[in-house]
Amino acid sequence: MQQRYNDEKTMLIKVEIDLGEMDTAILCLQDSLESEEKKAGQYQRVELLKTMQKVRRAAIEEATQTFNRLLERA
């Protein structure tokens, strides 16, 4: 019998999230980073914040491109 072991830290999942919700999560994370002293694990939260901002930026760019393509077809 074969078994596969997955590392949950390397798995990718797709999540549908509203940009408004993404903005709220980003703002909450920014606020918590600004209000707290430097603590262990803050590096991970800073990296998470950067990743979330990149994802939001990419989603906005993709939506803009899609909207512009629709306008060109009309």
HTML snippet that shows the backbone in 3Dmol.js (N, CA, C, O; Angstrom):
<script src="https://3Dmol.org/build/3Dmol-min.js"></script>
<div id="view" style="width:600px;height:400px;position:relative"></div>
<script>
const pdb = `
ATOM      1  N   MET A   1       0.845  -1.168   0.000  1.00  0.00           N
ATOM      2  CA  MET A   1       0.000   0.000   0.000  1.00  0.00           C
ATOM      3  C   MET A   1       0.895   1.238   0.000  1.00  0.00           C
ATOM      4  O   MET A   1       1.869   1.315   0.749  1.00  0.00           O
ATOM      5  N   GLN A   2       0.546   2.212  -0.861  1.00  0.00           N
ATOM      6  CA  GLN A   2       1.308   3.446  -0.933  1.00  0.00           C
ATOM      7  C   GLN A   2       0.558   4.566  -0.223  1.00  0.00           C
ATOM      8  O   GLN A   2      -0.667   4.669  -0.285  1.00  0.00           O
ATOM      9  N   GLN A   3       1.311   5.367   0.427  1.00  0.00           N
ATOM     10  CA  GLN A   3       0.727   6.524   1.086  1.00  0.00           C
ATOM     11  C   GLN A   3       1.474   7.763   0.640  1.00  0.00           C
ATOM     12  O   GLN A   3       2.677   7.728   0.379  1.00  0.00           O
ATOM     13  N   ARG A   4       0.747   8.846   0.560  1.00  0.00           N
ATOM     14  CA  ARG A   4       1.373  10.113   0.222  1.00  0.00           C
ATOM     15  C   ARG A   4       1.294  11.021   1.443  1.00  0.00           C
ATOM     16  O   ARG A   4       0.297  11.056   2.164  1.00  0.00           O
ATOM     17  N   TYR A   5       2.352  11.729   1.636  1.00  0.00           N
ATOM     18  CA  TYR A   5       2.393  12.681   2.736  1.00  0.00           C
ATOM     19  C   TYR A   5       2.535  14.074   2.139  1.00  0.00           C
ATOM     20  O   TYR A   5       3.435  14.330   1.340  1.00  0.00           O
ATOM     21  N   ASN A   6       1.657  14.952   2.528  1.00  0.00           N
ATOM     22  CA  ASN A   6       1.703  16.323   2.063  1.00  0.00           C
ATOM     23  C   ASN A   6       2.080  17.240   3.210  1.00  0.00           C
ATOM     24  O   ASN A   6       1.627  17.075   4.343  1.00  0.00           O
ATOM     25  N   ASP A   7       2.902  18.189   2.892  1.00  0.00           N
ATOM     26  CA  ASP A   7       3.236  19.207   3.872  1.00  0.00           C
ATOM     27  C   ASP A   7       2.211  20.324   3.730  1.00  0.00           C
ATOM     28  O   ASP A   7       2.136  20.971   2.686  1.00  0.00           O
ATOM     29  N   GLU A   8       1.431  20.551   4.765  1.00  0.00           N
ATOM     30  CA  GLU A   8       0.348  21.529   4.678  1.00  0.00           C
ATOM     31  C   GLU A   8       0.864  22.946   4.450  1.00  0.00           C
ATOM     32  O   GLU A   8       0.094  23.817   4.047  1.00  0.00           O
ATOM     33  N   LYS A   9       2.127  23.190   4.694  1.00  0.00           N
ATOM     34  CA  LYS A   9       2.687  24.522   4.482  1.00  0.00           C
ATOM     35  C   LYS A   9       2.993  24.785   3.016  1.00  0.00           C
ATOM     36  O   LYS A   9       3.164  25.938   2.618  1.00  0.00           O
ATOM     37  N   THR A  10       3.063  23.733   2.207  1.00  0.00           N
ATOM     38  CA  THR A  10       3.394  23.919   0.801  1.00  0.00           C
ATOM     39  C   THR A  10       2.200  23.713  -0.126  1.00  0.00           C
ATOM     40  O   THR A  10       2.322  23.869  -1.341  1.00  0.00           O
ATOM     41  N   MET A  11       1.053  23.366   0.437  1.00  0.00           N
ATOM     42  CA  MET A  11      -0.129  23.133  -0.386  1.00  0.00           C
ATOM     43  C   MET A  11      -0.721  24.461  -0.841  1.00  0.00           C
ATOM     44  O   MET A  11      -0.717  25.439  -0.093  1.00  0.00           O
ATOM     45  N   LEU A  12      -1.221  24.491  -2.052  1.00  0.00           N
ATOM     46  CA  LEU A  12      -1.880  25.674  -2.580  1.00  0.00           C
ATOM     47  C   LEU A  12      -3.376  25.438  -2.602  1.00  0.00           C
ATOM     48  O   LEU A  12      -3.837  24.357  -2.968  1.00  0.00           O
ATOM     49  N   ILE A  13      -4.128  26.444  -2.210  1.00  0.00           N
ATOM     50  CA  ILE A  13      -5.577  26.368  -2.294  1.00  0.00           C
ATOM     51  C   ILE A  13      -6.078  27.644  -2.958  1.00  0.00           C
ATOM     52  O   ILE A  13      -5.427  28.688  -2.894  1.00  0.00           O
ATOM     53  N   LYS A  14      -7.210  27.550  -3.577  1.00  0.00           N
ATOM     54  CA  LYS A  14      -7.819  28.718  -4.194  1.00  0.00           C
ATOM     55  C   LYS A  14      -9.003  29.137  -3.336  1.00  0.00           C
ATOM     56  O   LYS A  14      -9.848  28.324  -2.963  1.00  0.00           O
ATOM     57  N   VAL A  15      -9.037  30.415  -3.038  1.00  0.00           N
ATOM     58  CA  VAL A  15     -10.080  30.962  -2.194  1.00  0.00           C
ATOM     59  C   VAL A  15     -10.715  32.135  -2.914  1.00  0.00           C
ATOM     60  O   VAL A  15     -10.019  32.980  -3.477  1.00  0.00           O
ATOM     61  N   GLU A  16     -12.021  32.183  -2.893  1.00  0.00           N
ATOM     62  CA  GLU A  16     -12.728  33.310  -3.468  1.00  0.00           C
ATOM     63  C   GLU A  16     -12.999  34.300  -2.351  1.00  0.00           C
ATOM     64  O   GLU A  16     -13.641  33.966  -1.356  1.00  0.00           O
ATOM     65  N   ILE A  17     -12.509  35.514  -2.518  1.00  0.00           N
ATOM     66  CA  ILE A  17     -12.688  36.526  -1.481  1.00  0.00           C
ATOM     67  C   ILE A  17     -12.989  37.859  -2.151  1.00  0.00           C
ATOM     68  O   ILE A  17     -12.390  38.209  -3.168  1.00  0.00           O
ATOM     69  N   ASP A  18     -13.904  38.579  -1.579  1.00  0.00           N
ATOM     70  CA  ASP A  18     -14.281  39.896  -2.078  1.00  0.00           C
ATOM     71  C   ASP A  18     -13.129  40.865  -1.824  1.00  0.00           C
ATOM     72  O   ASP A  18     -12.465  40.782  -0.791  1.00  0.00           O
ATOM     73  N   LEU A  19     -12.890  41.786  -2.762  1.00  0.00           N
ATOM     74  CA  LEU A  19     -11.801  42.739  -2.580  1.00  0.00           C
ATOM     75  C   LEU A  19     -12.009  43.597  -1.334  1.00  0.00           C
ATOM     76  O   LEU A  19     -11.041  43.999  -0.688  1.00  0.00           O
ATOM     77  N   GLY A  20     -13.248  43.876  -1.000  1.00  0.00           N
ATOM     78  CA  GLY A  20     -13.530  44.629   0.222  1.00  0.00           C
ATOM     79  C   GLY A  20     -13.083  43.865   1.458  1.00  0.00           C
ATOM     80  O   GLY A  20     -12.528  44.442   2.392  1.00  0.00           O
ATOM     81  N   GLU A  21     -13.332  42.559   1.452  1.00  0.00           N
ATOM     82  CA  GLU A  21     -12.884  41.717   2.564  1.00  0.00           C
ATOM     83  C   GLU A  21     -11.366  41.658   2.623  1.00  0.00           C
ATOM     84  O   GLU A  21     -10.777  41.664   3.704  1.00  0.00           O
ATOM     85  N   MET A  22     -10.734  41.601   1.450  1.00  0.00           N
ATOM     86  CA  MET A  22      -9.275  41.576   1.380  1.00  0.00           C
ATOM     87  C   MET A  22      -8.706  42.873   1.949  1.00  0.00           C
ATOM     88  O   MET A  22      -7.733  42.851   2.703  1.00  0.00           O
ATOM     89  N   ASP A  23      -9.314  44.003   1.587  1.00  0.00           N
ATOM     90  CA  ASP A  23      -8.867  45.290   2.120  1.00  0.00           C
ATOM     91  C   ASP A  23      -9.003  45.335   3.639  1.00  0.00           C
ATOM     92  O   ASP A  23      -8.110  45.821   4.334  1.00  0.00           O
ATOM     93  N   THR A  24     -10.114  44.831   4.147  1.00  0.00           N
ATOM     94  CA  THR A  24     -10.331  44.811   5.594  1.00  0.00           C
ATOM     95  C   THR A  24      -9.265  43.970   6.288  1.00  0.00           C
ATOM     96  O   THR A  24      -8.720  44.382   7.312  1.00  0.00           O
ATOM     97  N   ALA A  25      -8.968  42.804   5.742  1.00  0.00           N
ATOM     98  CA  ALA A  25      -7.948  41.933   6.328  1.00  0.00           C
ATOM     99  C   ALA A  25      -6.579  42.604   6.297  1.00  0.00           C
ATOM    100  O   ALA A  25      -5.822  42.524   7.265  1.00  0.00           O
ATOM    101  N   ILE A  26      -6.265  43.259   5.197  1.00  0.00           N
ATOM    102  CA  ILE A  26      -4.977  43.951   5.070  1.00  0.00           C
ATOM    103  C   ILE A  26      -4.887  45.080   6.092  1.00  0.00           C
ATOM    104  O   ILE A  26      -3.867  45.231   6.765  1.00  0.00           O
ATOM    105  N   LEU A  27      -5.948  45.870   6.208  1.00  0.00           N
ATOM    106  CA  LEU A  27      -5.938  46.975   7.170  1.00  0.00           C
ATOM    107  C   LEU A  27      -5.798  46.478   8.600  1.00  0.00           C
ATOM    108  O   LEU A  27      -5.064  47.071   9.391  1.00  0.00           O
ATOM    109  N   CYS A  28      -6.489  45.401   8.941  1.00  0.00           N
ATOM    110  CA  CYS A  28      -6.379  44.834  10.295  1.00  0.00           C
ATOM    111  C   CYS A  28      -4.957  44.362  10.574  1.00  0.00           C
ATOM    112  O   CYS A  28      -4.420  44.587  11.659  1.00  0.00           O
ATOM    113  N   LEU A  29      -4.358  43.710   9.594  1.00  0.00           N
ATOM    114  CA  LEU A  29      -2.992  43.220   9.767  1.00  0.00           C
ATOM    115  C   LEU A  29      -2.014  44.382   9.878  1.00  0.00           C
ATOM    116  O   LEU A  29      -1.103  44.344  10.705  1.00  0.00           O
ATOM    117  N   GLN A  30      -2.190  45.416   9.054  1.00  0.00           N
ATOM    118  CA  GLN A  30      -1.334  46.601   9.143  1.00  0.00           C
ATOM    119  C   GLN A  30      -1.452  47.256  10.514  1.00  0.00           C
ATOM    120  O   GLN A  30      -0.448  47.609  11.133  1.00  0.00           O
ATOM    121  N   ASP A  31      -2.688  47.415  10.982  1.00  0.00           N
ATOM    122  CA  ASP A  31      -2.912  48.035  12.291  1.00  0.00           C
ATOM    123  C   ASP A  31      -2.252  47.241  13.412  1.00  0.00           C
ATOM    124  O   ASP A  31      -1.647  47.817  14.316  1.00  0.00           O
ATOM    125  N   SER A  32      -2.369  45.917  13.351  1.00  0.00           N
ATOM    126  CA  SER A  32      -1.775  45.101  14.411  1.00  0.00           C
ATOM    127  C   SER A  32      -0.249  45.175  14.368  1.00  0.00           C
ATOM    128  O   SER A  32       0.404  45.137  15.410  1.00  0.00           O
ATOM    129  N   LEU A  33       0.316  45.280  13.173  1.00  0.00           N
ATOM    130  CA  LEU A  33       1.778  45.386  13.071  1.00  0.00           C
ATOM    131  C   LEU A  33       2.267  46.743  13.560  1.00  0.00           C
ATOM    132  O   LEU A  33       3.324  46.835  14.185  1.00  0.00           O
ATOM    133  N   GLU A  34       1.504  47.797  13.280  1.00  0.00           N
ATOM    134  CA  GLU A  34       1.911  49.141  13.691  1.00  0.00           C
ATOM    135  C   GLU A  34       1.752  49.352  15.187  1.00  0.00           C
ATOM    136  O   GLU A  34       2.517  50.103  15.792  1.00  0.00           O
ATOM    137  N   SER A  35       0.765  48.695  15.790  1.00  0.00           N
ATOM    138  CA  SER A  35       0.479  48.940  17.201  1.00  0.00           C
ATOM    139  C   SER A  35       1.305  48.075  18.151  1.00  0.00           C
ATOM    140  O   SER A  35       1.381  48.371  19.344  1.00  0.00           O
ATOM    141  N   GLU A  36       1.914  47.028  17.645  1.00  0.00           N
ATOM    142  CA  GLU A  36       2.668  46.118  18.507  1.00  0.00           C
ATOM    143  C   GLU A  36       4.161  46.387  18.413  1.00  0.00           C
ATOM    144  O   GLU A  36       4.672  46.873  17.404  1.00  0.00           O
ATOM    145  N   GLU A  37       4.836  46.055  19.497  1.00  0.00           N
ATOM    146  CA  GLU A  37       6.293  46.121  19.492  1.00  0.00           C
ATOM    147  C   GLU A  37       6.819  44.980  18.631  1.00  0.00           C
ATOM    148  O   GLU A  37       6.079  44.078  18.237  1.00  0.00           O
ATOM    149  N   LYS A  38       8.101  45.045  18.355  1.00  0.00           N
ATOM    150  CA  LYS A  38       8.700  43.948  17.595  1.00  0.00           C
ATOM    151  C   LYS A  38       8.679  42.693  18.448  1.00  0.00           C
ATOM    152  O   LYS A  38       9.215  42.663  19.555  1.00  0.00           O
ATOM    153  N   LYS A  39       8.063  41.682  17.921  1.00  0.00           N
ATOM    154  CA  LYS A  39       7.948  40.408  18.630  1.00  0.00           C
ATOM    155  C   LYS A  39       8.388  39.291  17.701  1.00  0.00           C
ATOM    156  O   LYS A  39       8.505  39.472  16.489  1.00  0.00           O
ATOM    157  N   ALA A  40       8.626  38.153  18.288  1.00  0.00           N
ATOM    158  CA  ALA A  40       8.957  36.982  17.490  1.00  0.00           C
ATOM    159  C   ALA A  40       7.777  36.651  16.599  1.00  0.00           C
ATOM    160  O   ALA A  40       6.633  36.680  17.052  1.00  0.00           O
ATOM    161  N   GLY A  41       8.033  36.342  15.363  1.00  0.00           N
ATOM    162  CA  GLY A  41       6.960  35.994  14.441  1.00  0.00           C
ATOM    163  C   GLY A  41       6.433  37.167  13.650  1.00  0.00           C
ATOM    164  O   GLY A  41       5.611  36.987  12.752  1.00  0.00           O
ATOM    165  N   GLN A  42       6.890  38.371  13.966  1.00  0.00           N
ATOM    166  CA  GLN A  42       6.402  39.535  13.234  1.00  0.00           C
ATOM    167  C   GLN A  42       6.864  39.487  11.776  1.00  0.00           C
ATOM    168  O   GLN A  42       6.158  39.955  10.882  1.00  0.00           O
ATOM    169  N   TYR A  43       8.033  38.927  11.542  1.00  0.00           N
ATOM    170  CA  TYR A  43       8.537  38.783  10.173  1.00  0.00           C
ATOM    171  C   TYR A  43       7.527  38.013   9.321  1.00  0.00           C
ATOM    172  O   TYR A  43       7.281  38.375   8.171  1.00  0.00           O
ATOM    173  N   GLN A  44       6.950  36.965   9.878  1.00  0.00           N
ATOM    174  CA  GLN A  44       5.979  36.164   9.141  1.00  0.00           C
ATOM    175  C   GLN A  44       4.741  36.981   8.816  1.00  0.00           C
ATOM    176  O   GLN A  44       4.189  36.862   7.722  1.00  0.00           O
ATOM    177  N   ARG A  45       4.303  37.804   9.749  1.00  0.00           N
ATOM    178  CA  ARG A  45       3.123  38.630   9.502  1.00  0.00           C
ATOM    179  C   ARG A  45       3.401  39.707   8.466  1.00  0.00           C
ATOM    180  O   ARG A  45       2.530  40.033   7.660  1.00  0.00           O
ATOM    181  N   VAL A  46       4.610  40.262   8.481  1.00  0.00           N
ATOM    182  CA  VAL A  46       4.988  41.259   7.474  1.00  0.00           C
ATOM    183  C   VAL A  46       4.989  40.618   6.095  1.00  0.00           C
ATOM    184  O   VAL A  46       4.497  41.209   5.134  1.00  0.00           O
ATOM    185  N   GLU A  47       5.532  39.427   5.991  1.00  0.00           N
ATOM    186  CA  GLU A  47       5.549  38.721   4.708  1.00  0.00           C
ATOM    187  C   GLU A  47       4.133  38.382   4.248  1.00  0.00           C
ATOM    188  O   GLU A  47       3.822  38.488   3.061  1.00  0.00           O
ATOM    189  N   LEU A  48       3.279  37.976   5.180  1.00  0.00           N
ATOM    190  CA  LEU A  48       1.886  37.696   4.852  1.00  0.00           C
ATOM    191  C   LEU A  48       1.205  38.954   4.323  1.00  0.00           C
ATOM    192  O   LEU A  48       0.458  38.896   3.346  1.00  0.00           O
ATOM    193  N   LEU A  49       1.462  40.081   4.964  1.00  0.00           N
ATOM    194  CA  LEU A  49       0.884  41.350   4.525  1.00  0.00           C
ATOM    195  C   LEU A  49       1.335  41.690   3.112  1.00  0.00           C
ATOM    196  O   LEU A  49       0.522  42.105   2.286  1.00  0.00           O
ATOM    197  N   LYS A  50       2.614  41.522   2.827  1.00  0.00           N
ATOM    198  CA  LYS A  50       3.136  41.791   1.481  1.00  0.00           C
ATOM    199  C   LYS A  50       2.479  40.883   0.446  1.00  0.00           C
ATOM    200  O   LYS A  50       2.121  41.334  -0.642  1.00  0.00           O
ATOM    201  N   THR A  51       2.324  39.624   0.780  1.00  0.00           N
ATOM    202  CA  THR A  51       1.694  38.674  -0.143  1.00  0.00           C
ATOM    203  C   THR A  51       0.240  39.051  -0.410  1.00  0.00           C
ATOM    204  O   THR A  51      -0.221  39.011  -1.551  1.00  0.00           O
ATOM    205  N   MET A  52      -0.474  39.415   0.649  1.00  0.00           N
ATOM    206  CA  MET A  52      -1.877  39.802   0.484  1.00  0.00           C
ATOM    207  C   MET A  52      -2.000  41.052  -0.381  1.00  0.00           C
ATOM    208  O   MET A  52      -2.922  41.158  -1.191  1.00  0.00           O
ATOM    209  N   GLN A  53      -1.087  41.990  -0.218  1.00  0.00           N
ATOM    210  CA  GLN A  53      -1.119  43.205  -1.027  1.00  0.00           C
ATOM    211  C   GLN A  53      -0.827  42.889  -2.495  1.00  0.00           C
ATOM    212  O   GLN A  53      -1.440  43.477  -3.386  1.00  0.00           O
ATOM    213  N   LYS A  54       0.090  41.977  -2.748  1.00  0.00           N
ATOM    214  CA  LYS A  54       0.394  41.573  -4.125  1.00  0.00           C
ATOM    215  C   LYS A  54      -0.807  40.888  -4.773  1.00  0.00           C
ATOM    216  O   LYS A  54      -1.120  41.141  -5.936  1.00  0.00           O
ATOM    217  N   VAL A  55      -1.474  40.022  -4.016  1.00  0.00           N
ATOM    218  CA  VAL A  55      -2.644  39.316  -4.535  1.00  0.00           C
ATOM    219  C   VAL A  55      -3.753  40.309  -4.859  1.00  0.00           C
ATOM    220  O   VAL A  55      -4.394  40.213  -5.906  1.00  0.00           O
ATOM    221  N   ARG A  56      -3.978  41.264  -3.956  1.00  0.00           N
ATOM    222  CA  ARG A  56      -5.008  42.284  -4.192  1.00  0.00           C
ATOM    223  C   ARG A  56      -4.682  43.092  -5.442  1.00  0.00           C
ATOM    224  O   ARG A  56      -5.555  43.332  -6.276  1.00  0.00           O
ATOM    225  N   ARG A  57      -3.425  43.512  -5.573  1.00  0.00           N
ATOM    226  CA  ARG A  57      -2.998  44.293  -6.733  1.00  0.00           C
ATOM    227  C   ARG A  57      -3.202  43.507  -8.027  1.00  0.00           C
ATOM    228  O   ARG A  57      -3.694  44.053  -9.015  1.00  0.00           O
ATOM    229  N   ALA A  58      -2.829  42.239  -8.024  1.00  0.00           N
ATOM    230  CA  ALA A  58      -2.986  41.395  -9.210  1.00  0.00           C
ATOM    231  C   ALA A  58      -4.455  41.214  -9.558  1.00  0.00           C
ATOM    232  O   ALA A  58      -4.816  41.232 -10.734  1.00  0.00           O
ATOM    233  N   ALA A  59      -5.312  41.038  -8.550  1.00  0.00           N
ATOM    234  CA  ALA A  59      -6.743  40.868  -8.795  1.00  0.00           C
ATOM    235  C   ALA A  59      -7.346  42.127  -9.404  1.00  0.00           C
ATOM    236  O   ALA A  59      -8.187  42.044 -10.300  1.00  0.00           O
ATOM    237  N   ILE A  60      -6.924  43.283  -8.928  1.00  0.00           N
ATOM    238  CA  ILE A  60      -7.431  44.548  -9.462  1.00  0.00           C
ATOM    239  C   ILE A  60      -6.969  44.726 -10.906  1.00  0.00           C
ATOM    240  O   ILE A  60      -7.749  45.144 -11.762  1.00  0.00           O
ATOM    241  N   GLU A  61      -5.712  44.411 -11.178  1.00  0.00           N
ATOM    242  CA  GLU A  61      -5.195  44.523 -12.547  1.00  0.00           C
ATOM    243  C   GLU A  61      -5.943  43.593 -13.496  1.00  0.00           C
ATOM    244  O   GLU A  61      -6.292  43.984 -14.610  1.00  0.00           O
ATOM    245  N   GLU A  62      -6.185  42.372 -13.058  1.00  0.00           N
ATOM    246  CA  GLU A  62      -6.902  41.411 -13.896  1.00  0.00           C
ATOM    247  C   GLU A  62      -8.329  41.872 -14.162  1.00  0.00           C
ATOM    248  O   GLU A  62      -8.826  41.760 -15.283  1.00  0.00           O
ATOM    249  N   ALA A  63      -8.981  42.388 -13.136  1.00  0.00           N
ATOM    250  CA  ALA A  63     -10.354  42.884 -13.311  1.00  0.00           C
ATOM    251  C   ALA A  63     -10.387  44.069 -14.268  1.00  0.00           C
ATOM    252  O   ALA A  63     -11.301  44.186 -15.084  1.00  0.00           O
ATOM    253  N   THR A  64      -9.402  44.940 -14.169  1.00  0.00           N
ATOM    254  CA  THR A  64      -9.330  46.099 -15.065  1.00  0.00           C
ATOM    255  C   THR A  64      -9.123  45.656 -16.505  1.00  0.00           C
ATOM    256  O   THR A  64      -9.765  46.182 -17.415  1.00  0.00           O
ATOM    257  N   GLN A  65      -8.238  44.700 -16.720  1.00  0.00           N
ATOM    258  CA  GLN A  65      -7.995  44.191 -18.072  1.00  0.00           C
ATOM    259  C   GLN A  65      -9.243  43.541 -18.647  1.00  0.00           C
ATOM    260  O   GLN A  65      -9.572  43.752 -19.815  1.00  0.00           O
ATOM    261  N   THR A  66      -9.935  42.760 -17.843  1.00  0.00           N
ATOM    262  CA  THR A  66     -11.164  42.106 -18.295  1.00  0.00           C
ATOM    263  C   THR A  66     -12.212  43.147 -18.657  1.00  0.00           C
ATOM    264  O   THR A  66     -12.877  43.025 -19.686  1.00  0.00           O
ATOM    265  N   PHE A  67     -12.363  44.154 -17.833  1.00  0.00           N
ATOM    266  CA  PHE A  67     -13.323  45.220 -18.088  1.00  0.00           C
ATOM    267  C   PHE A  67     -12.977  45.963 -19.374  1.00  0.00           C
ATOM    268  O   PHE A  67     -13.861  46.265 -20.175  1.00  0.00           O
ATOM    269  N   ASN A  68     -11.700  46.255 -19.572  1.00  0.00           N
ATOM    270  CA  ASN A  68     -11.280  46.951 -20.796  1.00  0.00           C
ATOM    271  C   ASN A  68     -11.522  46.104 -22.048  1.00  0.00           C
ATOM    272  O   ASN A  68     -11.906  46.639 -23.088  1.00  0.00           O
ATOM    273  N   ARG A  69     -11.303  44.793 -21.958  1.00  0.00           N
ATOM    274  CA  ARG A  69     -11.577  43.907 -23.098  1.00  0.00           C
ATOM    275  C   ARG A  69     -13.072  43.915 -23.424  1.00  0.00           C
ATOM    276  O   ARG A  69     -13.456  43.922 -24.594  1.00  0.00           O
ATOM    277  N   LEU A  70     -13.910  43.913 -22.392  1.00  0.00           N
ATOM    278  CA  LEU A  70     -15.357  43.957 -22.615  1.00  0.00           C
ATOM    279  C   LEU A  70     -15.767  45.264 -23.282  1.00  0.00           C
ATOM    280  O   LEU A  70     -16.640  45.278 -24.150  1.00  0.00           O
ATOM    281  N   LEU A  71     -15.141  46.352 -22.876  1.00  0.00           N
ATOM    282  CA  LEU A  71     -15.451  47.651 -23.481  1.00  0.00           C
ATOM    283  C   LEU A  71     -15.039  47.680 -24.954  1.00  0.00           C
ATOM    284  O   LEU A  71     -15.740  48.260 -25.783  1.00  0.00           O
ATOM    285  N   GLU A  72     -13.925  47.067 -25.275  1.00  0.00           N
ATOM    286  CA  GLU A  72     -13.443  47.031 -26.658  1.00  0.00           C
ATOM    287  C   GLU A  72     -14.387  46.227 -27.548  1.00  0.00           C
ATOM    288  O   GLU A  72     -14.570  46.568 -28.717  1.00  0.00           O
ATOM    289  N   ARG A  73     -14.978  45.187 -27.022  1.00  0.00           N
ATOM    290  CA  ARG A  73     -15.898  44.348 -27.811  1.00  0.00           C
ATOM    291  C   ARG A  73     -17.228  45.055 -28.068  1.00  0.00           C
ATOM    292  O   ARG A  73     -17.891  44.781 -29.069  1.00  0.00           O
ATOM    293  N   ALA A  74     -17.616  45.946 -27.189  1.00  0.00           N
ATOM    294  CA  ALA A  74     -18.933  46.605 -27.299  1.00  0.00           C
ATOM    295  C   ALA A  74     -18.939  47.671 -28.369  1.00  0.00           C
ATOM    296  O   ALA A  74     -19.962  48.318 -28.591  1.00  0.00           O
TER     297      ALA A  74
END
`;
const viewer = $3Dmol.createViewer("view");
viewer.addModel(pdb, "pdb");
viewer.setStyle({}, {cartoon: {color: "spectrum"}});
viewer.zoomTo();
viewer.render();
</script>
